[in-house]
Amino acid sequence: MIDRHTIFVYIGAMIKNITFTADETTIQLARQRAAVENTTLNELVRRWLAQYITNTASANHFDEIMEQLAYARAGRKFSRDEMNERS
């Protein structure tokens, strides 16, 4: 049986409710792990969301940089030895 649990996510002064669906065993194990880490499941979800946003922003930033550098061409392919050569 799948139970629905509401997790409150705090964004600045605004609170948004998000509903996730997970089986009771998963939720119980996650709560136990959170307790061992001296935190709450709610806090873990907030941290995960913040990290998810940061990782996405970092990936987008990387893509933008690579796009800006797309003009750079070596002019030829290098051999393995040339690529690993140290000055």
C-alpha positions, -999 to 999 in steps of 0.1 A, spaced: 0 0 0 13 34 -9 7 63 15 9 99 6 29 122 28 31 160 26 65 176 29 67 213 36 94 231 16 104 266 28 114 291 1 123 323 18 93 334 38 69 315 15 59 280 23 48 256 -5 34 222 1 47 194 -21 32 159 -20 54 129 -27 42 94 -30 64 66 -14 58 33 3 57 33 41 89 12 44 109 37 24 96 66 44 103 49 77 138 40 67 145 75 55 132 89 88 154 65 107 185 76 87 176 112 92 174 106 130 208 90 130 221 121 111 204 143 138 180 159 113 145 154 98 133 140 66 118 174 58 153 190 61 169 163 40 144 170 12 150 207 14 188 201 12 183 178 -18 162 204 -36 188 230 -30 216 207 -43 195 197 -73 191 234 -83 228 241 -77 238 210 -98 215 220 -126 228 256 -125 264 243 -126 257 221 -156 240 249 -174 270 272 -167 294 245 -180 273 242 -212 274 279 -217 312 280 -213 317 252 -237 294 269 -262 315 301 -259 346 281 -265 332 262 -295 352 285 -319 385 271 -306 399 244 -329 433 227 -327 434 224 -365 443 187 -364 439 156 -342 467 149 -318 483 115 -310 479 100 -276 516 107 -269 512 143 -279 481 148 -257 499 133 -227 532 151 -233 543 173 -204 563 204 -208 
